[in-house]
Amino acid sequence: MSGRVPGGLRPWKLRLGRLFRDRASSSRVLRLFVRLARRPLLPAVRLWRRNIQLRVVAATLLISLAVVLALGFVVIAQVSRGLLEAKEEAAQSQAAGGFAVAQEKANAPAAVDGPDATDNKVGRDASTWMNSLVKQLASGGQTAFEVVALGAGTGDEALPGTQGVKGARASGNVDPTASVPLGLRRAVNHATGAFKTFSEIRYTSGDGAKEPEPALVIGKRLSDINGDPYDLYYLFPLTQEEESLNLIKVTIVTAGLFVVVLLCGIAWLVVRQVVTPVRMAAGIAERLSAGRLQERMKVTGEDDIARLGEAFNKMAQNLQNKIQQLEELSRMQRRFVSDVSHELRTPLTTVRMAADVIHDARVDFDPITARSAELLAGQLDRFESLLADLLEISRFDAGAAALEAEPIDLRDVVRRVIDGAEPLAEHKGTRIRVLGDTQPVIAEADARRVERVLRNLVVNAVEHGEGRDVVVRLASAGGAVAVAVRDYGVGLKPGEATRVFNRFWRADPARARTTGGTGLGLSIAVEDARLHGGWLQAWGEPGGGSQFRLTLPRTADEPLRGSPIPLEPEDSRANRANRARAAAEAAGGAAERTPAEPGDRSPIPPRSPVAGAMPVPADPTALPGNGARVVARPADQAQQEDRADGR
């Protein structure tokens, strides 16, 4: 099957690539906008996260507001329903009485004369009678209700005003057609009985016209003195009920705000009683961690907070006693090491003088005595180195080590170290190669301490390299410089990379120290790296050698974020296997491909990580030994490599 991509798909590939690039740029713009928007809110967010009292008071405020709002809605709904029900009962009773009176007057017998002649049917038409009826019914309301009489019709808006003498009539300057809803008029015209609805009373325009007001409208179909039907409506204003409901709302809101403020104040006071001792304990704990071990909490009362304070004070007292004991023990140990180291110098000097005399006269001794004199001189040299290392370790333990940093070129330091290790390398048959020394590698460091670290690393690599090459690599990128020492000797077993910096540790206890090492070199090197604010880390694999990497900041006050040299070298087994696998996959894919078109381009080979820039994320192996990786070698692969090397 051909791996060739049809030419027709290339425009789509270009469009997809352009689309992804546009999305990436838009996402960057969005992230920048979010970052700029969040910046003014950072102080408030920081205060919210750090202040538990603020969070409790805010939570109390929100919860109390929710409770007050829910309670207010329930109370207002109940009161409103109660007021409306009471108003409806009174209005229905009043309207029923009015409807009965109107029908009774319409059914009354006619009279020719007498004092009640105004209410008689004789000599009067229905229009005059209806005007008198509306005025008489409304006179008993005294602004408690208004009366509207409409001529019978279908209930449409165009009909009520065209009923002749039985047109619309109303009391109190009420606009009859606008105040009675159309739906209610239709219900009254099409059925018997009384109907009600809520609407607004609208008044006729003119000087001093009143604003519309809510009302309950009740209507019923009746008959006039001539037996013709008409509609009679009672309009009961709800202004008083609305004012009462508004008063209740204001009262509830005022009481609710007062309750919310009161609850917030109570929450603030209660939380303050709990948070204040906690803050006091936190402050005292910070001062204790800063070394002020005499700090104690002020305890008053016998409650839980008081018991907590007493327990905290007891803990602080026990901690102070224990720290004082440990400090005294450590002081005694450091003083013992320092005193012993100093006291041994005088007898060691005397023994050195005597040993030098014996060593110079060894030509006159028999072979056994001459060999003993040589061994004595060699062990005295090692003894002096051990005393010097012990004094240096004691200075680190006592915190008396001082850093004399100045701008130096690490290439000069590496050259001096290699010159000093050249005799040992020639004796071992090892060649020391330097990579990355074409450009200056400048850093603010103590040249004496850096040279001591590199000398230790190079000498160890030569001693354990089994005659193979030792590679010293320098690199500089970003705010860091690094020196890596790579050997191809016995390497490190799994777990040894984390213990290689321990004092007096050896990978093979039975292995002789041919160079007179004391077992404190890497421990001192780690302390020198820490004093610079740098890292000293190890990597190794059994039979594949090891690599030690020293990473230092360019300036003394600059924190490290990464190293320009990877801890695992390029020629490790894992990296070689990955490259071989990638090459095999590329070769297999190339065999299946058809001849490339003129526009095809070969893939760009990956850039070497040594020549690349320093990785952006911080190096996870921030402490010496942490993160150092040891790769186990399979047994069959080890046997094959041993046979290939002739071992």
MOCOR-V941504 format. One record per helix or strand of 2 or more residues. SS is the DSSP state (a for helix, b for strand). FROM is the first residue (numbers start at 1). TO is the last residue. Records with the same first field share a line. If there is no record, write none. Layout:
SS: FROM-TO  FROM-TO
This chain:
a: 7-39  42-50  52-107  117-119  126-139  160-162  164-166  176-179  182-190  239-289  304-360  362-364  367-398  410-428  447-464  521-531  573-592  635-645
b: 146-151  169-170  194-201  213-223  229-237  406-409  432-435  442-445  470-477  480-487  535-541  546-553  630-631
